[in-house]
Amino acid sequence: MQILIPAWLIGSILVAVLGRNRRFGFWGYFFASVLLTPIVGLLLLLAAIPTKADLAKAVRKAQKTQKKAAKT
């Protein structure tokens, strides 16, 4: 029991850090992970809709890849 609580909190913090740029943000994923479980929080994170900033970043990355491919 003594190791379960710190492991739960560390897992919740890790999920929250991964979700800081997603729809619910750091605190949303942190509280979901604490109240449910870090595993459920991770599943919520994986199912989350990316923000517009994430989509724009993906588009820029794809454009760079296309430019590099066109040069070769």
C-alpha positions as CSV (number, residue, x, y, z in Angstrom):
1,M,0.0,0.0,0.0
2,Q,2.9,2.4,0.7
3,I,4.2,2.1,-2.8
4,L,0.8,2.1,-4.5
5,I,0.0,5.8,-3.7
6,P,3.3,7.3,-4.9
7,A,3.1,5.1,-8.0
8,W,-0.5,6.2,-8.7
9,L,0.5,9.9,-8.3
10,I,3.6,9.5,-10.5
11,G,1.6,7.8,-13.2
12,S,-1.1,10.5,-13.0
13,I,1.6,13.2,-13.3
14,L,3.1,11.5,-16.3
15,V,-0.3,11.3,-18.1
16,A,-0.9,14.9,-17.3
17,V,2.4,16.0,-18.7
18,L,1.7,14.1,-21.9
19,G,-1.7,15.6,-22.1
20,R,-0.7,19.2,-21.4
21,N,-1.2,20.2,-25.1
22,R,-4.4,18.3,-25.6
23,R,-8.0,19.2,-25.2
24,F,-8.3,18.8,-21.4
25,G,-4.9,20.1,-20.6
26,F,-2.6,19.2,-17.8
27,W,-5.1,19.5,-14.9
28,G,-7.9,17.7,-16.7
29,Y,-5.8,14.7,-17.4
30,F,-4.2,14.8,-13.9
31,F,-7.6,14.8,-12.1
32,A,-9.0,12.1,-14.4
33,S,-6.0,9.9,-13.8
34,V,-6.1,10.5,-10.0
35,L,-9.9,9.9,-9.8
36,L,-10.0,6.9,-12.2
37,T,-6.6,5.3,-12.7
38,P,-3.5,6.4,-14.6
39,I,-4.2,3.6,-17.2
40,V,-7.7,5.1,-17.8
41,G,-6.2,8.5,-18.0
42,L,-3.7,7.3,-20.6
43,L,-6.6,5.7,-22.6
44,L,-8.4,9.1,-22.5
45,L,-5.2,10.8,-23.7
46,L,-4.8,8.4,-26.6
47,A,-8.5,8.9,-27.6
48,A,-8.3,12.7,-27.3
49,I,-8.8,14.9,-30.3
50,P,-5.6,16.9,-31.0
51,T,-5.7,20.6,-30.7
52,K,-5.4,23.0,-33.6
53,A,-1.8,23.6,-32.7
54,D,-1.0,19.8,-32.9
55,L,-2.7,19.6,-36.3
56,A,-0.7,22.6,-37.6
57,K,2.5,21.1,-36.3
58,A,1.7,17.9,-38.1
59,V,1.0,19.8,-41.3
60,R,4.3,21.7,-41.1
61,K,6.2,18.4,-40.6
62,A,4.5,16.8,-43.6
63,Q,5.3,19.9,-45.7
64,K,9.0,19.7,-44.7
65,T,9.0,16.0,-45.6
66,Q,7.5,16.7,-49.0
67,K,10.0,19.4,-49.7
68,K,12.9,17.1,-48.8
69,A,11.5,14.4,-51.0
70,A,11.1,16.8,-54.0
71,K,14.7,17.9,-53.7
72,T,16.0,14.4,-54.1
